[in-house]
Amino acid sequence: MTPVRSKIPALPPRVEGLAALATNLSWSWNREARALFRTIDEPTWRLTRHNPIALLRMVPPDRLERCAQDAEFLRLYDRVLEWMGTEGDVARTWFANRHPDLVGPARPVAYFCAEFGLHNSVPIYSGGLGVLAGDHCKSASDLGVPLVGIGLSYMKGYFDQRLRLDGWQEDSDEQVDPITTPLFLLQGPKGEPYLAVVRTFGRPVFIRAWQLQVGRVPVYLLDTNLEENHPEDRTLLSKLYAGGPDLRLRQEWILGVGGVRVLRAVGIDPGAWHANEGHAAFMLIERLRELTALGVPFKDAIRAVRRTSIFTTHTPVPAGHDVFDTEHLTSCSGPVWEELGISKDEMLALGAHPSRDPGSFHMTVLAISLASRVNGVAKRHGHVSREIWQDLWPQHPVDTVPITSVTNGVHLATWMGNPMMALLDRQLGADWGNRLDDPTLWEQVRQLEGAELWDVHLQLKATLMGFIREEARRRFADRWKEVSQVVGAGTLLDPNAFTIGFARRFATYKRADLIFHDVERLHRLLVNPWRPVQIIFAGKAHPADTPGKEVLQNVYRFTRDPFFEGRVAFLEDYEMHLAHVLVQGVDLWLNVPRVPLEASGTSGMKAALNGVPQLGTIDGWWEEGYDGSNGWAIPLAPADALPDAVDTSDADHLYRLLEEEIVPLYYLRDDRGVPHGWVERMRNALRVAGSTFSARRMVQDYVQDYYTPAMRGTPLLDDPPSAMNR
Ligand SMILES: *Cc1c(COP(=O)(O)O)cnc(C)c1O
């Protein structure tokens, strides 16, 4: 492995533990560790966007010398290092407690995903799926679940968003410098620069891997940028979701097949295998191949792979399900069917949709065929998935299609702001973090003192407003030419006005522009001099999603329209750092996907952990999360309404709720300026999100219902798709 010293210069001996701290991402969800790095040099900390490796490389050595002699710094340092030491001990974790027989040399869960959103300093994610995978790994680490992640390392990352003057999104690349990331290159057992070889399109592709430590969870990121490879193959993995289906196919082949081989090369023999979304499903084929190569008959190999595999589907939107041309697939894979001891047609049948797209290979069908445990990511999405995939079980009515659900959640320590945690320390007891599984903890939230909770919120809102100005100043100095861009970026926002946040991918079904449905009506709402309202938008459109880019351009236009008096803002380049500041600092989170297309949605949960209530359509997690006390819901439009009529109806409810309930409640203050009715919603938002929508609960569900039965080889009433029984 590349040595730590290649990333971090020599440190004063008294604080040399900073190097180990900076190179395991667990620092990012420990408040004291964050504070420690911030204390070293606050401006540099901000400048590096909270990247401790970059910070340690940038600060002058005498600054570190001074830290090493500062009693207060050292007290904090010692506490953080003590915590880091205890992280090595899994014996007292939730998992060890529940499943002592599976701790130790047991076989871990292998979690495959095409993207991981762990921290903005490692830009290998594009949005919700990646951030969810990141939160999954962090919670697995907290809980002591033996889990390893497998993904791809995109050294050009996902694109940086730059908006043209007319609001058209241009996509620019920025090379990731691995030196300033916590990625460590692994070497083969004999010192070779690669760990595995995979043949695609008739050529061998050599694969190396970077290791990223996420607390107790290692994540292996595959990379093909090796001299041994054909020049075209060297850049195969340089960008996430770039290029056409051909490149996608090869990336996924490498993730699946290469991922299994890399795990073998580093000596890991998983006991359960989780394909997080269909991108990772080739992993299942490689495992069939491993078994048939050992002489296991194909049918038995299928049973063995199904028994130990879990597949999670993440979207009902067709574009989210990869479908490849079978000829491309077979050119990419080569004749693996021969190794499997079956015919080419039999292999292609594993990914054949029974009623659609002849001549295509569906990654989701493949995953469902080879995983016995299949789930959607919210109750409603489970139901929608049973409908979508019922064709695979024609003998079953929808309700008994064997697809279940595990509702998504978010990682509390990543998404809850420091001031909110400090408030909970004061009011719930400093040990509240150890009582997260105790329902009474979340009931206690009902008693949070209103004025204090409000004060914490105002503090987080002020941080957001400061951040917006700082960002606008930086971009104005660097790149922007026009003052209108500075206005559009939110510099005219009123720090005291009611502030709505909307940030997510600009996929058209998310309807970022719904609130502009009736411009006059919105105008009356926003520029009301007594009860002003403002909206902050952020989000990227997929580079190939022209309709999404058009919605974005349309929204952007309003940010510069004097008609709205600077009350609509668009913040460029939505990523995790910006997401933090936004979900913590706005007053209301807006989420209006077209029902039922949002599988879960997670940003509203992040907001709620900071006491920010959500206004949303009854879709995804909100269908089970909304209880009447923790936000607002737009009632479902009639099931037979056409899309335009649904938009009109949803927009009308949206305006009505804002005009009649939400904005008046927000501005109803006592003598000290505290809006008690609003604060009550804040408490409930926090209570519901903390008790039910944490990634901790999500990972516990996976462990109890899926991982541990698979790890123990618990017999299973397997109910494969009908085609599998032929
Ligand atoms: C949480 C998050 C998302 C996902 O948000 P949704 O509500 O699921 O649309 C996307 N991008 C970033 C940067 C996030 O932090």
The ligand as a Gaussian input file, in Angstrom:
#p B3LYP/6-31G(d) Opt

LIG

0 1
 C      -28.696000      13.499000      -0.182000
 C      -28.111000      13.926000      -1.450000
 C      -28.763000      13.625000      -2.661000
 C      -30.068000      12.862000      -2.720000
 O      -31.168000      13.696000      -2.496000
 P      -32.652000      13.231000      -2.832000
 O      -33.515000      13.868000      -1.825000
 O      -32.688000      11.725000      -2.674000
 O      -32.969000      13.674000      -4.191000
 C      -28.170000      14.052000      -3.835000
 N      -27.008000      14.740000      -3.834000
 C      -26.370000      15.049000      -2.695000
 C      -25.093000      15.805000      -2.761000
 C      -26.896000      14.648000      -1.465000
 O      -26.243000      14.951000      -0.347000

